[in-house]
């Protein structure tokens, strides 16, 4: 819901907000309805003002990164959706090996610039399709070839909370765990992330490492539109895909959504899928694995709003 408050609409006009913008093309699943208003994230001060006004007026506001780990409802978002375009997000490399990245910087761009500068330990980021801000919130990472995740390299996150107050959090306050952080479910949004490269390396070798990671992932992942891993690995147990496959769910179809035959923890849009198809398939997967193994799967995918 969007309030009729004049101050809010004056700010939306000042920020160049657009009405009724389709969100499906902005997600890797290619599903979902429109945003009533879409705002390309401005600098931190007006962004904090926007969140503050939304809190005061009871207006729904949420953040959409690169759409790689999100399910947008078919009816869309009756509120304000904030995006962070990669091209408008700054990225600077400091002399001490730190990288200061705007929230919208793609993980691929982060990896490429770190590699070119000879900063080792970030080649794996190219294998993650999301943005730095979203990946910092969910502690994105890779497991194949050794566990690597954002918790290994993030040193500070600047965060605008749901009331418009700006905070800066270090690793301890972020309370990182596997695919989790203290910021999940907190509302608000990340505006900047500071990362520390673990070491130095030869740029050519780092670039070759990145190419190997990308080639490996492409060989093991579905080719149709997906959102990546659907469910988190149950703590202390095998990956979620193991239980989904053992439950006989590979290839299960609901409308235009299908449990991938390539990787059971991925749901594919085989053509014409709706968000309801995907949500229903997820529910079936959870219920079947629970009945078969007594294990509750928890979504890694975030739902808007």
C-alpha positions as CSV (number, residue, x, y, z in Angstrom):
1,X,0.0,0.0,0.0
2,X,1.2,3.5,-0.8
3,X,0.0,6.4,1.3
4,X,-1.4,9.5,-0.3
5,X,0.8,11.7,2.0
6,X,1.9,14.8,-0.1
7,X,5.4,14.7,1.3
8,X,5.9,11.1,0.2
9,X,4.6,11.8,-3.3
10,X,6.7,14.9,-3.6
11,X,9.8,12.8,-2.7
12,X,8.8,10.1,-5.2
13,X,8.5,12.7,-7.9
14,X,11.9,14.2,-6.9
15,X,13.5,10.7,-7.1
16,X,12.0,10.1,-10.6
17,X,9.9,7.2,-9.4
18,X,8.0,5.3,-12.2
19,X,4.6,3.7,-11.8
20,X,3.4,0.2,-12.6
21,X,6.8,-1.1,-13.6
22,X,6.9,-4.9,-14.5
23,X,9.2,-6.8,-12.2
24,X,9.3,-10.2,-13.9
25,X,12.0,-9.1,-16.4
26,X,14.1,-8.0,-13.3
27,X,14.1,-11.5,-11.8
28,X,16.0,-14.6,-12.9
29,X,12.8,-16.6,-12.6
30,X,11.0,-14.2,-15.0
31,X,7.8,-14.3,-12.9
32,X,5.8,-11.8,-10.9
33,X,3.6,-8.7,-11.3
34,X,4.4,-5.0,-11.4
35,X,5.6,-2.6,-8.7
36,X,3.2,0.3,-8.1
37,X,6.3,2.6,-7.8
38,X,9.9,1.8,-8.7
39,X,12.7,3.9,-7.6
40,X,16.3,3.7,-8.7
41,X,18.2,4.1,-5.5
42,X,19.5,7.6,-4.9
43,X,22.3,8.7,-2.6
44,X,22.0,7.7,1.0
45,X,20.4,10.8,2.4
46,X,17.2,10.8,0.2
47,X,17.1,7.0,0.6
48,X,17.0,7.3,4.3
49,X,14.3,10.0,3.9
50,X,12.3,7.7,1.8
51,X,12.4,4.9,4.3
52,X,11.5,7.3,7.1
53,X,8.5,8.6,5.3
54,X,7.3,5.1,4.4
55,X,7.5,4.2,8.1
56,X,5.6,7.3,9.1
57,X,2.9,6.8,6.5
58,X,2.5,3.0,6.6
59,X,3.7,2.6,3.1
60,X,5.2,-0.7,1.9
61,X,8.8,-0.4,0.7
62,X,11.2,-3.2,-0.3
63,X,14.4,-3.7,-2.1
64,X,15.0,-5.7,-5.3
65,X,18.7,-6.4,-6.1
66,X,19.5,-8.3,-9.3
67,X,16.5,-10.6,-8.8
68,X,18.5,-13.8,-8.5
69,X,17.2,-15.1,-5.2
70,X,13.7,-13.7,-5.0
71,X,10.1,-14.6,-5.8
72,X,7.8,-11.7,-6.8
73,X,4.0,-12.4,-6.3
74,X,1.8,-12.6,-9.4
75,X,-0.1,-9.6,-8.2
76,X,3.0,-7.6,-7.9
77,X,4.0,-5.2,-5.1
78,X,1.4,-2.6,-4.0
79,X,4.1,-0.4,-2.7
80,X,7.5,1.1,-3.5
81,X,10.3,-1.1,-4.8
82,X,13.9,0.3,-4.6
83,X,16.5,-1.0,-7.1
84,X,20.3,-0.4,-7.2
85,X,21.5,-0.5,-10.8
86,X,25.0,-1.8,-11.2
87,X,26.1,1.0,-13.5
88,X,25.1,3.6,-10.9
89,X,26.8,1.8,-8.0
90,X,30.3,3.0,-7.1
91,X,33.2,0.6,-6.5
92,X,36.6,1.7,-5.2
93,X,39.8,-0.2,-4.5
94,X,41.8,1.0,-1.5
95,X,45.6,0.7,-1.2
96,X,45.3,-1.7,1.8
97,X,43.3,-4.3,-0.2
98,X,39.9,-3.1,0.9
99,X,37.1,-2.7,-1.6
100,X,34.2,-0.3,-1.0
101,X,31.2,-1.3,-3.0
102,X,27.8,0.3,-3.5
103,X,24.9,-2.1,-2.8
104,X,24.1,-2.6,-6.5
105,X,27.6,-3.7,-7.6
106,X,27.3,-7.1,-9.2
107,X,29.3,-9.9,-7.8
108,X,30.8,-10.5,-11.2
109,X,32.0,-6.9,-11.4
110,X,33.4,-7.1,-7.9
111,X,35.4,-10.2,-8.8
112,X,36.6,-8.8,-12.1
113,X,37.9,-5.6,-10.6
114,X,39.5,-7.4,-7.7
115,X,41.2,-9.9,-10.1
116,X,42.5,-7.1,-12.3
117,X,44.0,-5.4,-9.3
118,X,45.7,-8.6,-8.1
119,X,43.5,-8.9,-5.0
120,X,43.1,-12.6,-4.2
121,X,40.3,-14.4,-2.5
122,X,37.4,-12.9,-4.5
123,X,37.5,-14.9,-7.7
124,X,34.6,-17.1,-6.5
125,X,32.3,-14.1,-6.4
126,X,31.9,-14.3,-10.2
127,X,29.9,-17.5,-9.6
128,X,27.2,-15.7,-7.7
129,X,24.6,-13.9,-9.9
130,X,23.5,-11.4,-7.2
131,X,24.5,-7.9,-6.1
132,X,26.9,-7.1,-3.3
133,X,24.2,-5.7,-1.0
134,X,21.9,-8.6,-1.3
135,X,24.8,-11.1,-1.0
136,X,26.0,-9.4,2.2
137,X,22.6,-9.7,3.8
138,X,22.2,-13.4,2.9
139,X,25.8,-14.4,3.3
140,X,26.0,-15.8,-0.2
141,X,28.7,-18.2,-1.1
142,X,29.9,-21.3,-2.9
143,X,30.5,-24.8,-1.4
144,X,32.0,-26.6,-4.4
145,X,35.8,-26.5,-4.3
146,X,35.8,-25.4,-0.7
147,X,33.4,-23.3,1.3
148,X,33.7,-19.6,0.5
149,X,31.2,-17.0,1.6
150,X,30.7,-13.3,2.2
151,X,31.4,-13.7,5.9
152,X,35.0,-14.4,5.0
153,X,35.5,-11.0,3.4
154,X,32.9,-8.5,4.6
155,X,34.3,-6.0,7.3
156,X,31.6,-3.4,7.4
157,X,28.0,-2.9,6.1
158,X,26.2,0.5,5.9
159,X,22.5,-0.1,6.5
160,X,19.4,2.2,6.4
161,X,16.8,0.6,8.7
162,X,13.1,0.6,8.1
163,X,12.7,4.0,9.9
164,X,15.4,5.7,7.9
165,X,18.2,5.6,10.5
166,X,21.7,4.8,9.1
167,X,23.8,2.2,10.9
168,X,27.3,0.7,10.3
169,X,27.7,-2.9,11.3
170,X,30.9,-4.9,11.7
171,X,31.2,-8.7,11.4
172,X,30.2,-9.4,15.0
173,X,27.0,-7.4,14.8
174,X,26.1,-9.1,11.5
175,X,26.2,-12.5,13.2
176,X,26.9,-14.4,10.1
177,X,25.9,-18.0,9.7
178,X,25.3,-20.2,6.7
179,X,23.1,-18.1,4.3
180,X,22.1,-16.0,7.3
181,X,22.8,-12.6,8.9
182,X,21.3,-10.4,11.5
183,X,20.0,-8.2,8.7
184,X,17.6,-10.7,7.2
185,X,14.0,-9.8,7.8
186,X,15.0,-6.5,9.4
187,X,13.5,-4.3,6.6
188,X,15.5,-1.4,5.4
189,X,18.4,-1.8,2.9
190,X,22.2,-2.0,2.6
191,X,23.7,1.0,0.8
192,X,27.4,0.1,1.0
193,X,29.7,-2.9,1.8
194,X,33.4,-2.8,2.7
195,X,35.3,-6.0,1.9
196,X,38.8,-7.0,2.7
197,X,40.7,-9.1,0.1
198,X,42.4,-12.0,2.0
199,X,45.7,-11.6,0.0
200,X,47.4,-10.7,-3.2
201,X,47.9,-12.8,-6.4
202,X,48.8,-12.7,-10.0
203,X,45.9,-11.2,-12.0
204,X,46.2,-13.7,-14.9
205,X,46.0,-16.6,-12.4
206,X,43.0,-15.0,-10.6
207,X,41.2,-14.5,-13.9
208,X,41.9,-18.1,-14.9
209,X,40.5,-19.2,-11.5
210,X,37.3,-17.2,-12.1
211,X,36.9,-18.7,-15.6
212,X,37.2,-22.2,-14.1
213,X,34.6,-21.5,-11.4
214,X,32.1,-20.1,-14.0
215,X,32.6,-23.0,-16.4
216,X,32.2,-25.5,-13.5
217,X,28.9,-23.9,-12.4
218,X,27.5,-23.7,-15.9
219,X,28.2,-27.4,-16.4
220,X,26.3,-28.3,-13.2
221,X,23.3,-25.9,-13.4
222,X,20.0,-25.9,-15.3
223,X,19.9,-23.8,-18.4
224,X,16.3,-22.6,-18.0
225,X,15.3,-19.6,-15.8
226,X,15.8,-20.3,-12.1
227,X,16.5,-18.5,-8.9
228,X,19.4,-20.7,-7.8
229,X,19.2,-22.9,-4.7
230,X,15.6,-22.9,-3.5
231,X,16.2,-24.3,0.1
232,X,19.0,-24.0,2.6
233,X,21.1,-27.0,3.7
234,X,19.5,-28.3,6.9
235,X,22.0,-27.7,9.7
236,X,24.4,-30.6,10.2
237,X,22.8,-32.6,7.4
238,X,23.2,-33.2,3.7
239,X,22.3,-30.6,1.1
240,X,18.6,-30.0,0.5
241,X,18.8,-31.3,-3.0
242,X,19.8,-34.8,-1.7
243,X,16.5,-35.2,0.2
244,X,14.4,-33.7,-2.6
245,X,16.0,-36.1,-5.1
246,X,15.6,-39.1,-2.7
247,X,12.0,-38.2,-2.3
248,X,11.5,-38.8,-6.0
249,X,10.7,-35.1,-6.8
250,X,13.1,-34.5,-9.7
251,X,11.1,-33.5,-12.7
252,X,7.9,-32.8,-10.8
253,X,5.9,-30.3,-12.7
254,X,3.3,-27.7,-11.5
255,X,2.0,-25.4,-14.2
256,X,5.1,-23.9,-15.9
257,X,7.4,-24.7,-12.9
258,X,9.5,-27.8,-12.6
259,X,11.9,-29.4,-10.1
260,X,15.1,-29.5,-12.2
261,X,16.3,-32.9,-13.4
262,X,19.8,-31.4,-13.4
263,X,19.8,-30.2,-9.7
264,X,16.9,-31.1,-7.5
265,X,17.2,-28.0,-5.3
266,X,16.6,-25.7,-8.3
267,X,13.1,-24.9,-9.7
268,X,13.0,-24.1,-13.4
269,X,10.5,-21.9,-15.3
270,X,9.9,-24.2,-18.3
271,X,7.7,-21.6,-19.9
272,X,4.8,-19.6,-18.7
273,X,5.3,-20.3,-15.0
274,X,3.6,-18.1,-12.4
275,X,4.7,-17.2,-8.9
276,X,1.8,-19.3,-7.7
277,X,3.2,-22.3,-9.6
278,X,6.6,-21.9,-8.0
279,X,5.2,-21.3,-4.5
280,X,3.0,-24.4,-4.8
281,X,5.9,-26.5,-6.0
282,X,8.0,-25.3,-3.1
283,X,5.2,-26.2,-0.7
284,X,5.0,-29.7,-2.1
285,X,8.7,-30.2,-1.8
286,X,8.7,-29.1,1.8
287,X,5.7,-31.4,2.7
288,X,7.1,-34.4,0.9
289,X,10.6,-34.2,2.4
290,X,9.0,-33.6,5.9
291,X,6.8,-36.7,5.5
292,X,9.6,-38.9,4.1
293,X,12.6,-37.9,6.2
294,X,11.2,-35.8,9.1
295,X,13.3,-32.9,7.9
296,X,11.9,-29.3,7.5
297,X,13.4,-27.4,4.5
298,X,13.6,-23.7,4.9
299,X,13.6,-21.4,1.8
300,X,16.7,-19.7,0.7
301,X,14.6,-17.7,-1.7
302,X,13.2,-14.4,-0.4
303,X,9.6,-13.4,-1.2
304,X,8.6,-9.8,-2.0
305,X,7.3,-7.7,-0.4
